[in-house]
Amino acid sequence: MDTLINNIMSINAAQILLMAASFLLVIPALTLHEWAHGWMANRLGDDTARMLGRLSLNPIRHIDPIGTVLVPVGLLVFSVLLMGMPFTFGWAKPVPFNPRRLQNPKSDTALIGLAGPLMNVILAVGTALLLMILKFALPSLILNPSVITPWGTPTLTAFGAVLGLFAYINLILCFFNLLPIPPFDGARVVQKFLSGNARAMYARIEQYGMFIVLGLIFIPNMLLGVNLIGLYFSVTAQPVFRFLTTIDAGTLFVSLRHLFGA
């Protein structure tokens, strides 16, 4: 506790800028994620999202006070203070859809659920492609050879770090939302394979879903010192990030620490 208080007291403008930049990158990732859900539902015959104004790229229409503001900002603050690097995820207001208006409710619900994470993958791939092209065409724009990581690779420039962070955040959001816990998108896919009582019981978990996820984040860490969600991302988001960008996530984190003095 004393360490945390000391870190809070020593927070500087660079760390605030790092947290602000990370938060600003989360907003378009979440907005496009939710827009994709609505777009897919509309394509499959349910225009509920469109009629409610949720088929929109306006972030304000998708903001959830807890999932889009409180949780991302809280995780950013604690991750920068405790680890010296930004780590965050969150969620926006779920886009509503009416299964009764879908031709194949089970399959279409799964497709609607997958549309959001797929959008995050598309954003990550597109950003990674731009990063790789620039790394080879204009390496000085992306790489900073004057500052070397502990494992001997150049760090990223400010522009390279922003691109890398946006790709990484989208992968975090993708895999976070694929957790098979209602109301997350992964649960929509699981429900496709359930029926009867099993499906009904699984759906009832939704009212406790956020508490389950927050419990998985904090309880193992507090009781056992195990970052369970961090381990999950270390075998999902981080290897995919390295595959897409040819840059190790560690290089991204070291670059951010150097750039922002965190």
C-alpha positions in Angstrom: 0.0 0.0 0.0 2.8 2.4 0.9 4.4 1.7 -2.5 1.2 2.5 -4.3 0.8 5.7 -2.4 4.3 6.7 -3.2 3.8 6.0 -6.9 0.6 8.1 -6.9 2.4 10.9 -5.2 5.2 10.7 -7.8 3.0 10.5 -10.9 4.3 12.9 -13.6 3.0 14.6 -16.7 4.5 12.0 -19.0 2.6 9.2 -17.2 -0.6 11.2 -17.5 0.1 11.7 -21.2 0.7 8.0 -21.6 -2.6 7.1 -19.9 -4.5 9.7 -22.0 -3.0 8.4 -25.2 -3.9 4.8 -24.4 -7.4 5.8 -23.4 -7.9 7.7 -26.7 -6.8 4.6 -28.6 -9.3 2.4 -26.7 -12.3 4.6 -27.8 -12.2 4.0 -31.6 -11.4 0.3 -31.0 -14.6 -0.1 -28.8 -16.7 2.0 -31.1 -15.9 0.0 -34.2 -16.3 -3.2 -32.2 -19.9 -2.3 -31.3 -20.6 -0.9 -34.8 -19.6 -4.3 -36.3 -22.1 -6.1 -34.1 -24.9 -3.8 -35.3 -23.8 -4.0 -38.9 -23.8 -7.8 -38.8 -27.2 -7.9 -37.2 -28.6 -5.6 -39.8 -27.1 -7.7 -42.6 -28.8 -10.8 -41.1 -32.2 -9.2 -41.0 -32.5 -7.4 -37.7 -32.5 -3.7 -37.9 -33.0 -3.1 -34.1 -29.5 -1.5 -33.8 -30.1 0.8 -36.8 -33.5 1.9 -35.5 -32.0 2.7 -32.1 -29.2 4.8 -33.6 -26.5 2.3 -32.6 -25.4 1.6 -36.2 -23.2 4.6 -35.8 -19.5 5.5 -35.6 -20.2 8.2 -33.1 -18.4 7.0 -29.8 -21.0 8.8 -27.6 -23.7 6.4 -28.7 -21.7 3.4 -27.5 -20.2 4.7 -24.3 -20.9 2.7 -21.1 -19.9 4.8 -18.0 -18.3 1.7 -16.3 -17.0 -0.3 -19.2 -15.8 2.5 -21.4 -14.6 5.0 -18.8 -14.2 3.7 -15.3 -12.7 0.3 -16.0 -10.3 1.4 -18.8 -9.1 4.5 -16.9 -8.8 2.6 -13.6 -6.8 -0.2 -15.2 -4.6 2.4 -17.0 -3.8 4.2 -13.8 -2.9 1.1 -11.8 -1.0 -0.5 -14.6 1.2 2.5 -15.2 1.7 3.1 -11.5 2.4 -0.5 -10.6 4.0 -1.8 -13.8 5.3 1.3 -15.6 3.4 0.4 -18.8 -0.2 0.8 -19.9 -2.6 -2.1 -19.8 -6.3 -1.7 -20.3 -9.4 -3.2 -21.8 -13.1 -2.4 -21.5 -16.4 -2.7 -23.1 -19.1 -0.4 -24.6 -22.9 -0.6 -24.3 -23.9 -3.9 -25.9 -25.6 -3.4 -29.2 -29.2 -4.8 -28.9 -30.6 -7.3 -31.4 -33.7 -9.4 -31.6 -33.1 -13.1 -32.2 -36.7 -13.5 -33.3 -36.0 -11.4 -36.4 -33.1 -13.6 -37.5 -33.6 -16.4 -40.0 -31.3 -18.8 -38.1 -31.2 -17.5 -34.5 -28.5 -19.8 -33.1 -26.1 -19.4 -36.0 -26.8 -15.8 -36.6 -26.4 -14.9 -32.9 -22.9 -16.5 -33.0 -22.1 -14.5 -36.2 -23.2 -11.3 -34.5 -21.1 -12.2 -31.5 -18.0 -12.8 -33.6 -18.4 -9.6 -35.6 -17.0 -7.4 -32.9 -13.8 -9.4 -32.2 -13.3 -9.8 -35.9 -13.4 -6.0 -36.3 -10.7 -5.7 -33.7 -8.6 -8.3 -35.6 -9.1 -6.3 -38.9 -8.0 -3.1 -37.1 -5.0 -4.9 -35.6 -4.0 -6.5 -39.0 -4.4 -3.2 -40.9 -2.4 -1.3 -38.3 0.3 -4.1 -38.2 0.5 -4.0 -42.0 1.1 -0.3 -42.0 3.7 -0.7 -39.3 5.6 -3.3 -41.2 5.5 -1.4 -44.5 6.8 1.7 -42.8 9.4 -0.3 -40.9 11.0 -1.4 -44.1 10.3 1.6 -46.3 11.0 4.4 -43.7 12.7 2.6 -40.8 13.6 5.9 -39.1 9.9 6.7 -38.7 9.3 3.5 -36.7 12.6 2.4 -35.1 14.8 4.3 -32.8 18.3 2.6 -33.0 19.8 5.1 -30.5 17.8 3.4 -27.7 18.2 -0.4 -27.4 16.1 -2.8 -25.5 17.7 -5.2 -22.9 17.6 -7.9 -25.6 19.5 -5.8 -28.2 16.7 -4.6 -30.5 15.9 -1.0 -31.3 13.0 0.6 -29.5 10.1 2.2 -31.3 9.7 5.9 -32.1 6.7 7.7 -30.8 4.8 7.1 -34.1 5.8 3.4 -34.1 4.7 3.0 -30.5 1.3 4.6 -31.2 0.7 2.2 -34.1 2.0 -0.8 -32.1 -0.2 0.2 -29.1 -3.3 0.5 -31.2 -2.7 -2.9 -32.7 -2.0 -4.4 -29.3 -5.1 -2.8 -27.7 -7.3 -4.2 -30.5 -5.9 -7.7 -29.9 -6.5 -7.4 -26.1 -10.1 -6.3 -26.8 -10.6 -9.2 -29.2 -9.4 -11.9 -26.9 -11.0 -10.3 -23.9 -14.4 -10.4 -25.6 -13.9 -14.0 -26.7 -14.0 -15.1 -23.1 -16.9 -17.7 -22.9 -18.5 -15.8 -20.1 -21.9 -14.1 -20.7 -22.5 -11.4 -21.8 -19.2 -11.4 -23.7 -19.0 -12.3 -27.4 -17.5 -15.7 -26.7 -20.6 -16.7 -24.9 -22.7 -16.0 -28.0 -20.6 -18.7 -29.8 -20.9 -21.2 -26.9 -24.7 -20.7 -26.9 -24.9 -21.9 -30.4 -24.0 -25.4 -29.2 -26.3 -25.4 -26.2 -30.0 -26.2 -26.0 -32.8 -26.6 -23.5 -31.9 -26.4 -19.8 -28.1 -26.1 -20.4 -28.7 -23.0 -22.6 -31.1 -21.4 -20.1 -28.7 -22.0 -17.2 -25.8 -20.6 -19.2 -27.8 -17.5 -20.1 -28.6 -16.9 -16.4 -24.9 -16.4 -15.7 -25.1 -13.1 -17.6 -26.2 -11.1 -14.6 -23.0 -12.2 -12.8 -20.7 -12.0 -15.8 -18.9 -8.8 -15.0 -18.4 -9.8 -11.4 -16.9 -13.1 -12.6 -14.5 -11.4 -14.9 -13.5 -8.8 -12.3 -13.0 -11.6 -9.8 -10.7 -13.4 -12.3 -8.7 -10.3 -12.7 -8.2 -9.3 -9.0 -8.8 -12.3 -6.7 -6.0 -14.6 -8.0 -3.6 -11.6 -8.0 -4.5 -10.6 -4.4 -4.6 -14.1 -2.9 -1.9 -16.0 -4.9 0.0 -13.3 -6.7 -1.1 -14.8 -10.0 -2.1 -12.5 -12.9 -4.6 -14.9 -14.5 -5.8 -12.5 -17.1 -2.2 -11.5 -17.9 -1.3 -15.1 -18.4 -4.3 -15.5 -20.7 -3.1 -12.5 -22.8 0.5 -13.8 -22.8 -0.6 -16.9 -24.7 -3.1 -15.2 -27.0 -2.7 -11.4 -27.7 1.1 -11.3 -27.3 2.0 -14.1 -29.7 -0.5 -12.8 -32.3 1.0 -9.3 -31.9 4.5 -10.6 -32.5 3.3 -12.6 -35.5 1.5 -9.7 -37.1 4.1 -7.0 -36.4 7.4 -9.0 -36.1 7.8 -6.9 -33.0 7.8 -8.4 -29.5 5.3 -7.0 -27.0 8.2 -6.4 -24.7 9.8 -4.0 -27.2 6.5 -2.1 -27.3 6.4 -1.8 -23.5 10.1 -0.8 -23.2 9.5 1.8 -25.9 6.5 3.2 -24.1 8.4 3.4 -20.8 11.3 5.2 -22.5 9.0 7.6 -24.5 6.8 8.6 -21.6 9.3 8.3 -18.7 6.9 5.8 -17.0 
